[in-house]
Amino acid sequence: MGGRGVANGVSDKGFKYGTEFKTLMSVDNIKYVQYQNSTAATIPQETMSTGRNRVYVLVKDEKLKSITLYNSKGIVRRQIDLDHTHKGVVPHVHTVNVKTWSREVVPATKSDIAYIEKVRKLWNNR
């Protein structure tokens, strides 16, 4: 999994595809990953795992930071932030309009909460 610039095999920071993130665990279409190239927590902007509706769970210091869901073309469609407040809401969701690349922040839905519980349970039972 790469990050920015995945389509050409090299990220905008010059890292070869597959080297920016380390896979900690994988269950079905869910990959728990850790960013390797700095102390900042960042998500992959794209994935080459098309057609599978890939999900990346970003982990930092053994804590779940965010859950990012991708569409069948490998582009971010939804990001659930678990560890910080936005507009007074935690967890909260960033939805992505791929036509304009605008991101809207909305509260987590019941479906999001159920998915968060699933992701946390898988991580805690590893």
SVG drawing of the C-alpha trace seen along z (x, -y; Angstrom):
<svg xmlns="http://www.w3.org/2000/svg" viewBox="-28 -22 40 35">
<polyline fill="none" stroke="black" stroke-width="0.4" points="0.0,0.0 1.4,-3.3 -0.2,-6.5 0.0,-9.6 1.0,-8.8 0.1,-5.2 -0.9,-5.2 2.7,-5.8 4.3,-3.5 6.0,-6.3 4.6,-8.5 4.8,-12.3 7.5,-12.0 9.6,-9.7 8.7,-6.4 8.3,-3.3 4.7,-1.8 4.4,0.6 7.1,-0.9 5.2,-3.8 3.0,-1.5 3.6,1.7 0.8,4.2 0.3,5.2 -2.7,7.5 -5.1,8.4 -8.6,9.8 -10.7,10.2 -10.7,6.8 -9.5,5.0 -5.8,4.1 -4.4,2.7 -1.4,0.5 1.2,-1.7 2.8,-4.6 6.6,-4.0 8.2,-7.1 7.6,-9.6 5.9,-10.0 2.9,-11.6 -0.2,-9.5 -1.4,-9.6 -3.7,-7.5 -3.2,-6.0 -5.0,-8.3 -5.4,-5.5 -5.1,-1.7 -4.2,0.6 -6.6,3.2 -9.4,2.3 -12.7,4.2 -12.5,5.3 -13.6,2.2 -10.4,2.2 -10.5,0.9 -7.3,-0.4 -7.2,-0.9 -4.4,-3.3 -2.6,-2.3 -0.2,-4.4 1.5,-3.4 -0.9,-0.4 -3.9,-2.7 -6.5,-2.8 -6.5,-6.2 -8.8,-6.0 -10.7,-3.6 -10.6,-4.5 -12.9,-2.9 -12.2,-2.9 -14.5,-2.4 -14.1,0.3 -11.7,-2.0 -9.4,-2.3 -10.2,-5.9 -11.1,-7.1 -14.8,-7.3 -15.1,-7.6 -12.8,-8.1 -13.8,-7.5 -11.6,-9.3 -11.5,-7.6 -9.1,-9.5 -9.9,-13.2 -12.8,-15.6 -14.0,-17.5 -16.9,-20.0 -17.3,-18.5 -17.9,-15.0 -15.8,-11.8 -15.8,-9.5 -16.7,-11.5 -16.7,-10.8 -15.2,-12.6 -17.2,-11.8 -15.5,-12.4 -17.0,-13.8 -14.7,-12.3 -15.9,-14.7 -14.8,-17.8 -12.5,-16.2 -14.3,-18.1 -14.7,-16.5 -17.6,-16.9 -17.6,-16.1 -20.6,-14.3 -21.4,-12.3 -20.9,-8.6 -24.0,-6.6 -25.3,-3.5 -23.7,-1.5 -20.4,-3.3 -20.5,-2.6 -21.2,1.1 -18.2,1.2 -16.0,-0.6 -17.0,2.1 -16.1,4.8 -12.7,3.3 -11.9,2.8 -12.9,6.3 -10.7,7.8 -7.8,5.6 -8.3,6.4 -8.5,10.2 -5.4,10.4"/>
</svg>
